[in-house]
Amino acid sequence: MSITEAMAANADEPTQTGVTTPASKTSRTAETGLAGETGLAGETGGTDATHRTGGSGETGRTGGVGGVVGELSGRRLNRATLARQLLLRREPLEVADAVRRITALQAQEPASPYLALWNRLAAFDPAALDAAFADRSVVKATLMRITLHAVHADDYPVFHRAMVGSLRAARLGDRRFTGSGLSVADADALVPALVEFAGRPRNKAEIEGLLAERLGAAEPGVWWALRTFAPLQHAPTGGPWSFGPRNAFVAAHAQLPAESREESVRWLVRRYLASFGPASVLDVAQFTLLQRSVVRAALAGMAGELLTMTGPGGVELFDVPGAPLPPADTPAPPRLLPMWDSVLLAYADRSRVIPPDYRRVVIRQNGDVLPTLLVDGHVAGVWRPVDGGVEAHAFHRLLEETWAGLSAEAAALTAFLADRDPAVYRRYARWWAALPEPAEVRILPG
């Protein structure tokens, strides 16, 4: 597959987010904004035109392609993120279309992609994501931030080519690999046989057996490195969220040639801006873990295609034309976000969604990101399932109207979890003992 072919798979119809997706009746309907549709907590859909306008005295989009837009407030950027991440209203999208729209779902915890889509899609059926993982229209693999993500199958070859240099660097210089005595060339020489062997799902023991046979001895560090950068995806193994504790791996259907790397990076950056922008060089680097010089080069290569603007503190921001940029006073419904939700990790400036005082509470020192209460578009607390509902810890006092909205979300979430995993995230219970004294704690009945 060439990069042109990979991108052509995404090029059937332009969308409101400034990227292209396959034409479908569902996605076209969603883009028009179903005025009057009501979801949980009284959320009401507006029109896409509303999402694109300026508001609250701020400069709206006035520049064309390559144009310059005025200064944007932090609140306006927050609303842009919520709109693009489908968090201003639940959208009537098919699962694969939704994953493409939001670019990537962090997926090291198997439940999190399901809960992320539950927060974003109208009438989300978890069986639809089961099916997407099974037929590989949505795939799970190590990509951005050297972390497992669920992405659309058509995006995987481009994203992997964009990221593979960083993935290799993170592993092949580590002593867990170098202790094997193998060179980088030795590791590369193992990839074709590994990919052929993984033409069907293989578990860890099977793959380590293959590598031991080829190397003459067991070298766990070699598999540790290869599983990160080789073109492998996780194969569903069952359980309530498709992937159980014992991983299986399968070769990717398609790969892109090494010479397509620069174009692939530009594609990834463009997709990031469409789903998370406007954003800075540091934001893109944080989301991907690409070097800043690589990000700057990609943005320079798209200079005639992007809008530039100024954010809080005078930081330079980049964006794709035509993407949603709602007014700062656009209402934002409450949400119960999963662990590691992408909006919490997509920016160097986490204050777009997480108030600075709460960042260290929500993002733990070891990298765990707790399930959060999203109130007026910002993190306001954390939650966990308990018998009979959801326990919510608010970091500051909330209005009764807000609690009513969170209660509606909790009741719906409890029903959603009931048939799958009512005690989701139970193995992270230790963090609750380490939380600071909350302003309010409530059990929201299911």
C-alpha positions, 0 to 999 in steps of 0.5 A, a space after each residue: 500500500 502506498 501513502 496515496 492509497 491509504 489516504 484515498 481510503 479516507 478521501 471520499 467526502 469532506 467533513 466538518 472537522 477539516 479531514 475526510 471520511 468515507 461517505 455514509 448516511 449516518 455521518 452526513 446526518 450527524 454533520 448537519 446537527 439534528 436540531 432538537 435531538 435531546 440526550 442525557 441530562 437534557 443535552 440538545 443538539 445545535 447546528 454545525 453552523 453554530 459550532 463554527 461561529 464566533 461568540 462572546 466578543 472573540 474573533 471568529 474564523 475570518 482567515 481562509 486557507 493559510 490565513 491568520 485568525 485572532 486571539 482565542 481564550 482558554 474557554 473558547 479552546 475548551 469548547 473547540 475540543 469538546 465539539 471535535 471530541 463529540 462531547 457537546 452532544 452525543 452524536 448519531 454515528 457508527 462506531 468506526 466513523 466516530 473513531 475516525 472523527 476523534 482520531 484515537 482512543 487511548 486503550 491500555 485499559 480495555 474498558 476505556 474505549 467503550 466508555 469513551 464512546 458511550 460518552 460521545 455517541 447516541 444509543 451506543 451499543 458496545 456490541 458494535 465496538 466488539 464487532 469493529 474490533 473483531 472485523 478489524 475496522 477498528 484496531 488496537 495497537 501501540 502508536 502515539 505516546 508509545 501507548 495502546 490506542 484504538 484507531 480506524 483501520 484506514 488510519 493505522 498504516 499512516 499513523 504507524 509509519 509516522 510513529 515507527 521511528 519514535 517507537 523504535 528509538 524508545 525500545 532499541 536503545 533501552 538496556 532491556 533490548 541491548 542486554 540481549 547483545 543483538 544489534 538494531 539490524 538484527 532486530 530489523 531482520 526478525 520483523 519479516 518472519 514475525 509478521 509472517 508468523 502473525 498472519 493469524 493471532 498468536 499469543 506471547 508464548 508462541 511468539 517468544 518460541 519463534 524468536 527463541 528458535 531463530 535466536 538460539 535462546 530465549 531473549 525476552 527483551 527482544 520481544 519486548 522491543 519488537 511488540 512495540 514497533 513491529 507492524 502488529 495489532 492486538 487481536 481480541 481475546 474475549 472478556 467483557 471488553 474484547 481484550 483480556 489480560 493475556 494478549 494476542 497479536 496479529 500482523 497489520 493488513 497493510 504497511 507503508 514504505 519508509 520513504 513515506 514517513 514525512 508525508 505520514 507525519 503531516 497526515 497525523 498532525 493534520 488529523 490531530 488538529 482536526 480532532 483536537 485543535 487549535 493546538 501548538 507545537 508543544 501540544 502536538 508533540 505531547 499527543 504524539 511524543 514526536 520530537 518538536 523539530 519533527 512537528 515543526 517541520 510537518 507544520 511548515 510543510 503544511 503552511 499553505 493549508 493551515 490557519 494560525 492564531 494566538 492562544 492564551 499567553 500569546 502562544 502560536 496555535 495551528 488549525 485546519 480550515 472549517 473545523 468547529 470553533 463554538 462560542 465560549 459560552 456554548 453549554 457543555 453537558 456533564 460527562 463521566 469520562 473514563 480512565 485515560 480519556 484522550 481529552 485529558 492527555 492530548 495537550 501540553 497545556 492540560 489546563 484546556 480541560 484540567 484545572 491546574 490545581 487538579 492535575 496531580 490528583 487526576 494524573 497520578 505520578 505513575 501515569 494512571 489517569 483517573 475516571 473524571 467528572 466533566 462539568 462545564 467542560 472541565 474536570 471537577 472531580 473523579 468517580 468510581 462504580 459502587 454497589 447501587 450506582 456511582 460514587 462521585 468525589 467533587 473537588 469543589 462544590 457543585 450546583 444542584 442542577 449540576 448534580 442532577 445532570 451527573 445523576 442522570 449520567 450515572 444512572 445511564 452508566 450503571 445500566 451500561 456497565 450492568 451487563 458487562 463489568 459493573 465494577 469496572 476499574 476495580 484494580 485501581 481502587 488504591 487511588 481512592 485512599 490517596 485522594 485529597 479531602 473532597 469538597 463533596 461526595 455523593 452516591 449517584 444511584 444507578 
